[in-house]
Amino acid sequence: MIIKSRQMRIILMYDIYNDETYKDSSNKFRNHLISLGYYMLQYSVYTKCIGSHTMYKYEINKVKKRLPYKANIRVFLITEDQYKKMDLLSGKKSNNELISEKEKYIEL
């Protein structure tokens, strides 16, 4: 059973430096993140919901397995409540965001 107050969000931001393999590295890393369950919040910013903070290190180790060469990657963990308090100043929420906001866990 997942306790709602323990749900966390991983926020991952990255820049891949421009060189001859830039596009290939960028696409491979992006596809790797998507295969791990991340979705794009905005360009080069990805997020994933996890059940508790104890899963954070495990998730980060999975990302580290395919880090692109010549990249600046930052990651942090926030609570689901903090994530929901994020203000959208311009634009609109993506379909991925709208879907992820829906309750997806069954309480037993």
Secondary structure, 3 states (H helix, E strand, C coil): CCCHHHCEEEEEEEEECCCCCHHHHHHHHHHHHHHCCCEEEECCEEEEEECCHHHHHHHHHHHHCCCCCCEEEEEEEEEHHHHHCCCCCCCCCCHHHHHHHCCCCCCC
